[in-house]
Amino acid sequence: MADLHPLPGLARVLGYAGLLPQLAAFVLLASGPIEHRHLAQLLAITYAALIFSFLGALWWGLAAAQVTRAPAWIWSAGVLPSLVSLLVFLLWASGHLGTPGALSILALGIVGSALVDRRLDELKLCPPGWTNLRLALSIGLGSLTAACAIA
């Protein structure tokens, strides 16, 4: 479904501002002092995991707002990002998954979240303007997270 009306300006501004923590992590990883590298990795992984979890909560909220029209799969889809984020974080923190691997998994999840957003839009469960903003933010944060993985 084409977005007919944009979301309020504040939603767009705050949405794009949400890219700043990952941009900061990337700048630190790419050009910051070596003594800040672990902190930058922690920021990148933690922020990506938090936002991926947040996306699942948004899907849950969209479904709950229109529970009679929400497909059954959305409830599981809404929980999956939190579980994946927790697992990735724990594997990374315990040394069983390297930083590039953890960030790559989270980057794929974040970019892939746009597919769920698109499907919810097709089902008319999203507010106008949602899909365009979510696509831009998913690609933006996913790309920054992937960049952190290779920095």
C-alpha positions as CSV (number, residue, x, y, z in Angstrom):
1,M,0.0,0.0,0.0
2,A,1.4,3.4,-0.9
3,D,1.8,5.8,1.9
4,L,-0.8,8.5,1.5
5,H,0.1,10.8,4.4
6,P,3.5,11.2,6.1
7,L,3.8,10.6,9.8
8,P,4.1,13.6,12.0
9,G,7.4,15.5,11.6
10,L,8.4,14.7,15.1
11,A,8.2,11.0,14.5
12,R,10.4,11.3,11.4
13,V,13.0,13.5,13.2
14,L,13.1,11.2,16.2
15,G,13.3,8.1,14.0
16,Y,16.3,9.5,12.1
17,A,17.9,10.7,15.3
18,G,17.7,7.0,16.4
19,L,20.5,6.3,13.9
20,L,22.9,8.6,15.7
21,P,24.1,6.1,18.4
22,Q,25.0,3.6,15.8
23,L,26.7,6.2,13.7
24,A,28.8,7.2,16.8
25,A,29.7,3.6,17.3
26,F,30.8,3.3,13.7
27,V,32.9,6.5,13.9
28,L,34.6,5.2,17.1
29,L,35.3,1.8,15.5
30,A,36.6,3.2,12.3
31,S,38.7,6.1,13.5
32,G,38.6,6.3,17.3
33,P,41.4,5.5,19.7
34,I,42.0,1.8,20.2
35,E,41.3,2.1,23.9
36,H,37.7,2.9,23.0
37,R,37.2,0.0,20.7
38,H,35.6,-2.4,23.2
39,L,33.2,0.4,24.3
40,A,32.3,1.1,20.7
41,Q,31.6,-2.6,20.1
42,L,29.5,-2.8,23.2
43,L,27.5,0.3,22.1
44,A,27.0,-1.1,18.5
45,I,25.8,-4.5,19.7
46,T,23.7,-3.3,22.6
47,Y,22.0,-0.6,20.5
48,A,21.3,-2.9,17.6
49,A,19.9,-5.5,20.0
50,L,17.7,-2.9,21.8
51,I,16.3,-1.5,18.6
52,F,15.7,-5.0,17.0
53,S,13.8,-5.9,20.2
54,F,11.9,-2.6,20.0
55,L,10.8,-3.4,16.5
56,G,9.2,-6.6,17.7
57,A,7.4,-4.7,20.4
58,L,6.1,-2.3,17.7
59,W,4.7,-5.2,15.7
60,W,3.0,-6.6,18.9
61,G,1.5,-3.1,19.5
62,L,0.2,-2.8,16.0
63,A,-1.4,-6.2,16.3
64,A,-2.9,-5.5,19.7
65,A,-4.4,-2.2,18.5
66,Q,-6.3,-4.2,15.9
67,V,-6.5,-7.6,17.5
68,T,-9.5,-8.8,15.5
69,R,-7.7,-8.2,12.2
70,A,-4.1,-9.2,13.2
71,P,-2.8,-12.5,11.8
72,A,-1.8,-15.1,14.3
73,W,1.9,-15.1,13.1
74,I,2.4,-11.5,14.2
75,W,2.5,-12.5,17.9
76,S,5.4,-14.8,17.3
77,A,7.1,-12.4,15.0
78,G,6.8,-9.8,17.7
79,V,8.7,-11.9,20.3
80,L,11.3,-13.3,17.9
81,P,13.5,-10.1,17.7
82,S,13.9,-10.0,21.5
83,L,14.8,-13.6,21.7
84,V,17.4,-13.4,18.9
85,S,18.8,-10.2,20.4
86,L,19.2,-11.7,23.8
87,L,20.8,-14.9,22.4
88,V,23.2,-12.9,20.2
89,F,24.2,-10.6,23.1
90,L,24.7,-13.5,25.5
91,L,26.8,-15.4,23.0
92,W,28.9,-12.3,22.3
93,A,29.3,-11.4,26.0
94,S,30.4,-15.0,26.8
95,G,32.9,-15.1,24.0
96,H,31.1,-17.7,22.0
97,L,30.4,-15.3,19.1
98,G,32.8,-12.7,17.8
99,T,31.8,-9.1,17.3
100,P,31.6,-9.3,13.5
101,G,29.3,-12.3,13.7
102,A,27.0,-10.7,16.4
103,L,26.7,-7.5,14.5
104,S,26.1,-9.3,11.2
105,I,23.2,-11.3,12.7
106,L,21.7,-8.2,14.1
107,A,22.2,-6.2,10.9
108,L,20.4,-9.0,8.9
109,G,17.5,-9.0,11.4
110,I,17.1,-5.3,11.3
111,V,17.2,-5.1,7.5
112,G,14.9,-8.1,7.4
113,S,12.4,-6.4,9.7
114,A,11.3,-4.3,6.8
115,L,9.7,-7.4,5.3
116,V,7.5,-7.7,8.3
117,D,6.7,-4.0,8.2
118,R,5.7,-4.3,4.6
119,R,3.5,-7.2,5.2
120,L,1.7,-5.4,8.1
121,D,1.2,-2.5,5.8
122,E,-0.3,-4.7,3.1
123,L,-2.7,-6.0,5.8
124,K,-3.5,-2.3,6.6
125,L,-2.3,-2.6,10.2
126,C,0.1,0.3,10.0
127,P,-0.6,4.1,10.1
128,P,0.0,6.1,6.9
129,G,3.6,6.8,6.3
130,W,4.8,3.9,8.5
131,T,6.3,1.7,5.7
132,N,8.4,4.4,4.1
133,L,9.9,5.6,7.4
134,R,10.4,2.0,8.6
135,L,12.1,1.0,5.4
136,A,14.5,3.9,5.5
137,L,15.3,3.4,9.2
138,S,15.7,-0.4,8.8
139,I,18.1,0.0,5.9
140,G,19.9,2.9,7.7
141,L,20.4,1.1,11.0
142,G,21.1,-2.3,9.3
143,S,23.7,-0.7,7.1
144,L,25.4,1.1,10.0
145,T,25.4,-2.1,12.0
146,A,26.9,-4.0,9.1
147,A,29.5,-1.3,8.8
148,C,30.4,-1.7,12.5
149,A,30.9,-5.4,11.8
150,I,33.6,-4.7,9.3
151,A,35.2,-1.6,10.9
